């Protein structure tokens, strides 16, 4: 099997995967909003563009003629042979629109949706006009005018996509003041890496266009089609996963803000027998620590440190640590994690939050990763969060 055949196989597999992604996410109505819409439009544009490319690489017109579905010298064959829809023009603008909605700054920047649609329609109208002007059912190759227009169209679209890509980069890497809200829920490293890899894809587009102009070979776009599929289909899944977590965290944070479930739920287990450290003053200081952490919900901060809390309360680190160890029977880390687990248990046992992801619940309860959440939860409950939720 040749390399071209392998790439063609992977190309159509990616197309089917893309359509599957659209069907699944369109069915998740609870999560469907402009952010998910633009994410789906990215994947749909890639799927349609690569399906069109795959059909041309596989010479689908020759197959239709062989099967007797169309005649070799006919108007239908000429139109189909020269009609290509520039689906790729939507990919970068939809990515830009997705990012501004994901960052929740859609009211602060221009989304370029209308100009993109106008450019898309104009290019189709021009191509149809050329097909009518240069119509010749006996012409077996692409119309010379269509070939010239293809190069012009690609140069225009590459320039426009580069402009949109640079706008997205400017927001992500430079305009940090626009991202203050979202960075409290997501560090955005995943999207920064996609932007960096996007540079590679735009570079491949430029090289493919130059190679096509020089040689006339359309196969120059095969590596670009494949790399774009791999990059942006994964962006689709990663983007939907990240968006789901962020949207859940935003909702959960508003619930936690009005939640006093932990105010009276922290145990105080110190054994006072035979130890002079246990007295009313130290017990009052521990109560002060507990109230400070619980009422201010400091346990929700994944970067919370013992030094910071001790400093806030004007206590030495050693005294603070001994109070925690003596009166809670935990070290500081376990004491904080016990509060986080209790908060998580409330969400996992409440049917109101059954559609929220477990990862979002863990992150919003103060854990910095899925693995640390699962580890701590099992330590304090002897079961995983998934098993615990299923009990309810």
N, C-alpha and C positions, 0 to 999 in steps of 0.2 A: 504493500500500500504506500503510495507516494505521500510526501509531506503535505501537498495541496489537498489530497483526499482526507488526511487526518484533520487538518484545520477546518475543512468543510464539514466534517462530521461533528467536531466540537462546536462549530458555529451554529449548526441547526439545533444541537443539544442545548446551547445557551439560549437560543430563541425560544424553545419550548419551556425552558426553565423560567425565562422572563415572563412569558404569558401565564405560566402557573403562579408566579409571584403576584401578578396583577389580579388574578382570580381570587387568590387567598386573601390578599389585603383589602380588596374591594368588599369581601364578605365580612371583614371585621369592622362592623359598623360603629362600634363603640369608639374605635380609634380613628375613624375616618374624618378628616378635616383638611384644610388647605395644605398643611405640611405633608400629610400622607398622599394627598392628591398629586402634588408636584413630584414627590418621590416616585410615585407610580408612573407619572408621565415621563420621567427620565428612563425608567426601565422599558416602558412601552415604545418610546422613540428608538431606543437601541434595538429592541426586538424587531420592530418593523423595518428599520434600516438594514439590519443584518439578514433578515429574511429576504428582503429584496436583493441584497448582494448575493446571498446563497443561491437564489433562483437563477440569477444571471450566470454565476459560476457553473451551475449545473446544466446550463443551456435548456431551460424549461421550454422555450419556444420550439426548439428542435423536437423535444418530446411531444409537444402538443401537435406538431405537424405529423410526426410519425404515427401518433394515435388517431389521426384523422379528425382532430377536434377543430383545427383551423387549417386554411389553405396556405401553401408556401408563399404565393404571391397574392396577398390580400391586404386590404386596408387595416384589418385587425392586427395582423402580424407586424405591419410597419409601425402602427401606433404603439403596440406593446413593446416592440423592440427599442423604441426611442423615448418612451415615457418612463421617467424615474422620478419618484417623489422624494424631495430632499428632507427626509425625516431627521437626518442628523443635525439640522439647524436648531432643533428643539433641545438637544441634549444639554449643552452648557447653560443656556438661559433657564432651563427647568432646574438645573442644579443650583444656580444662583437663587432662584425663587425659593427652592427648598431651604437653602441655608438661611435666608432672611426670615422665613417663617419659623424655622427651627430655633433661631436666635430670638424670635419674638420682637423683631425690629421692622416689621413690614410697614409700619406707619412712619418710619424714619428714612427709608431709602426707596428709590424708584425700582420697580421690579422688571421692567422691560418686556412685559408680556405682550402688549399690543404691538410694539415694533417688530417683535419676533413673528407674530401671526401675519402681520402685513408683509414682511419679507418673504415668508413661506408662501403665501398666496400669490404674490407678485412673481416669484420664481416659477411656480406652476403655470401661471397664465402665460409667461414668456415662453416656456417650453412648449406649451400647447400651440402657441402662435407659430413657433418655428416648425412644428410638426405639420401644421396646415400649409405653411408657406413652402416647405421643402418636400411635400408629399410625393412619394414615388413607391408604389407597392412592389416594384421589381428591384428595388435597392435592397441588397442582401445584408450589407453592413450598416452600422450606425450612420445616420445622416451626418455629413461633414459639418453642417451648421450646428447640429446637436452636440457633436463632439467638441466644437469650439465653445459652445455655451456651457458644457459640462465643466471645462477648465475654468471659465469665468465664474460660474456658479460656485465652484469649490473655493476659488480664491476669495470671493466675497464672504462665503460662509466661514472659512477659516479665519479671516480677519475679524468678523463679527463675534465668532466664538472666542477668539483670543481676547477681544475687548471685554466680553462678559466674564471670562475666566480671571482676567486681571482685576476686575471689579470685585469678584468674590474673594480673591487673594487679599485685596486691600482691606476688606472688612475683617477677614479672619486673622491676618497677621499685623495689621496696623491700627485699625480703629477699635482698640480694646475697650474704649469707653462705651461702645455699643453692646458689648458682650457681658457686662457686669452681672446682669440678671442670670443668664444661662450658665455661666461658669460656676455658680454655686451648686449646680446640679450635674455638670459634665465638664471634664477637663479639656474636651475637644481635641485630644491627641489623635483620635481615630480620623476625624475629618481633616486635620492638618496633614496627615500622612496621605490621604486620598488626594489632596490638592497637590502635594509633591509628586505623586505618581501620575496625576493628570498632566503635568508638564511633559512627561514621557509620551503620553498619548497624543498630545497636540504636536509634539516634535515628530512622531511617526506619521501624523497626517500630512505635515509639511513635506517630509521626505517622500511619502507615497505620491503626493501630487507632482513633485518635481520628477520623480522616476516615471510617472505616467506620461507627463508632457514629453519627456526625452525619448521614451521607448514605445509609447502607445499601449503598454500592457496594463490591463485592469487588475491583474493579480497582485499588483503592487499594494493594493489596499487590503489584502488578506491578513497580513500581520496586524494592521491597525484594527480591522474588524474584530479579530480574535482578542487582542489586548484590551480593547475598549469593553468587550463583553465581560471579560474576567474582572476588570477593575470596577465597572459600574454596576454589574449585577451584584457583586459583593457589597458595593456601596448600598444597593437597594436593601439587601438583607440586614446589613450592619446598621444602616440608617433607620430602618423600621424598628429594629431591636433597641437601638439607643433612644429613639424617639418615644417608644413605649415606656421605657424605664423613666425617662425625664418627665413625661406627662404624668405618669403615676406618682413620681416623687413630688411634683408640684401639688397634686391633689392631697397626697398624704401629709405634706408639710402643713397645709392649711388645717387638716384635722388634728395634727399633733399640737398645733398652736393653742387649741382650746381643750386640750386633753389633760386632765389632772389625775389620771389613773395611777401614777406612781407616787403621788404625794404621801399616801399612807401605806405604801406597799413594800418599802425597803426594810428588810429584817435587821435586827440589832442583836447579835448573837454572842457577844463577848462573855467569857466566863470570869466572873469577878473573884472567885475563891482563890486565895493564896497569891494574889498579885496586887501590889500596892498601886499599880498604874490605874486600876479601875476605881474611880471616884466620881463624885458629882460634877466637878469641873471638867474632867476629861470627857465625861458622858455628854455634857452640854456642848463642848467643842465639837464632838463628833456629830451631834444633832445639827450644829451650825453648818458643818461641812455638807451633811446630807441635804439639808434644806437648800443650801446654796446651789448644789449640783442639780437637784431635782426641780426646784421651782424655776430656775433659769434654763432648765433642759440642756445643760452643758454636755450631757452624755451623748447628745445627738451630733456633736462635733467629732469627726473621725480623727482630728489632729489634737484632741484634748490631751494635755500633759499634767502630771502631778505637780510639776514645778509651777505651772501657770495658776492652778487652782490654789495652791498653798500661798503663792504670792498675793493673789486676790484677797485672801483671808488674813494676810499678815502673819502667817505661821511659817516656821522653819520646815524644810523638806523632811527632815528626820522625825520631827514631832508629828507632822501631818501623816507621814507614812505609818507610824506606830499607832495612831488613832484608827486609821482605816483597818490595819491588820488586826488590831485587838477587838474593835467593836463590830466589825462586819464579818470576821473570819475569812476575809478575802484580801489579796493584795490589791493595789489600786486598779490595775488593769482588769482583774476579774470583777472587782466591785462595779466598775463602769460598764463592763460587758453584761453583768447581771441586770443592770437597769435597761440596757439596750434590748436584751432578750425579753424582758417583761413587756416592753413597749411593742416589740415584734409579735409576741404571743397574742396581744389584744387584736392586732390587725388580722393575724392568721386565723383566729377563732371566730371572727366576725364575718358573717355572710355578706355584709355590705362591701367588704373589700375582697371578695372571692375572685374578682377578675383582675385584680392588681398582681403584677408579677412578684414573685418571691424575692428576686434580686432587688427590685425597686424598694420593697419593704425593708430589706436588710440594709441597703445603702442609706435610706432615709432615717433609719433608727440609729445610725452612727457608725456602722461598720464600713470599712474602706474597700471591701471586695466581697465577692460571693463566697470565696473559700473561707475567709475569716468568720463570716456570718454563720455558715454551716457548721464550722468547727466549734464556735462558741455556743451556738444554739444546742448542739448535741451534748456539749459538756454540761449544760445546765438543765436539760430536759431529758437526756438520754435518747432522743429521737431527732431526726432531721426535720427542718421546717416543712418539707413536703409531706412527710408522714403526719406531722402535727396538724397541718391544715386539713388533711383528709379525714381526720377524726371528727371534724366539725361539718 
